[in-house]
Amino acid sequence: MHLTLQPPAKPWYREPWPWLLMLGPALVIVAGAITSVLAFRGSDGLIAEDYYKQGLAINQLLQREQRAGALHIAGTAQYLPSAGRLRLRLSADQALPAVLRVRFAHATRAGMDQTVIAHVMQPGIYEGTMRLAEGRRWIVTVEAQDWRIAGTWDGTGTVRFGAEPAQP
């Protein structure tokens, strides 16, 4: 009789194959936990809670924009980050008000929106104080009592409003 000695079998946890088989489900569980944390951390800000009221207000906004077009209101807005100032240059067929409201609406995050009150410094030149996160895309709206103009800003340079922007 011929006996061959075999080394003793290793316990299962010392073998690589069970660990490789468990790695896939473990990664899926970790990825699911990370996704859940990201999903519940905050709202995505893409859907307004009062979307119905905003829909009803569209006609009023269009009328105010048409009024701005009829008055030939045009201009530029420039953010001066070192001074924390917003400077507007506007021109129109009629006298402009002493105070304007300027809204910076973030394209996707409502929590980053800002409103600036700009006061007249010289005829057609307005300034207001603000701190704005640069490098982001903003929808900029300048409003008075009966008119409204809007433009988009990519975080650099100057925003232009109206068909023929005012010259600096």
Residue pairs with C-beta under 8 A, 6 or more apart in sequence:
12 18
13 19
44 108
45 106
45 108
45 109
45 110
45 111
46 108
48 54
48 110
61 148
64 143
64 146
64 147
64 148
65 147
65 148
65 149
65 150
67 146
67 147
67 148
68 147
68 148
68 149
68 162
69 162
69 163
71 92
71 93
71 94
71 147
72 91
72 92
72 93
72 162
72 163
72 164
73 90
73 91
73 92
73 93
73 96
73 147
73 149
73 161
73 162
74 90
74 91
74 92
74 149
74 160
74 161
74 162
74 163
74 164
74 165
74 166
75 88
75 89
75 90
75 91
75 124
75 142
75 149
75 160
75 161
75 162
75 165
75 166
76 88
76 89
76 158
76 159
76 160
76 161
76 165
76 166
76 168
77 86
77 87
77 88
77 89
77 102
77 140
77 142
77 151
77 153
77 158
77 159
77 161
78 86
78 87
78 157
78 158
78 159
79 85
79 86
79 87
79 130
79 132
79 134
79 153
80 86
80 87
81 132
81 134
84 129
84 130
84 131
85 127
85 128
85 129
85 130
86 102
86 116
86 118
86 127
86 128
86 129
86 130
86 132
87 125
87 126
87 127
88 100
88 102
88 118
88 125
88 126
88 127
88 142
89 124
89 125
89 166
89 168
90 96
90 100
90 124
90 126
90 142
90 161
90 166
91 124
91 166
96 120
96 123
96 124
96 144
97 120
97 144
97 145
98 119
98 120
99 117
99 118
99 119
99 120
100 117
100 118
100 126
100 142
100 143
100 144
101 115
101 116
101 117
101 118
101 142
101 143
101 144
102 115
102 116
102 117
102 118
102 128
102 140
102 141
102 142
102 143
103 113
103 114
103 115
103 116
103 139
103 140
103 141
103 143
104 113
104 114
104 115
104 116
104 130
104 132
104 138
104 139
104 140
104 153
105 113
105 138
105 139
105 140
105 141
106 112
106 113
106 136
106 137
106 138
106 139
107 136
107 137
107 138
107 139
112 133
112 136
114 130
114 132
116 128
116 129
116 130
117 128
118 126
118 127
118 128
118 142
119 126
119 127
119 128
120 126
121 127
124 166
132 138
134 155
134 156
135 155
136 155
137 152
137 153
137 154
137 155
138 152
138 153
138 155
139 150
139 151
139 152
139 153
140 150
140 151
140 152
140 153
140 159
140 161
141 148
141 149
141 150
142 148
142 149
142 150
142 161
149 161
149 162
150 161
151 159
151 160
151 161
152 159
153 159
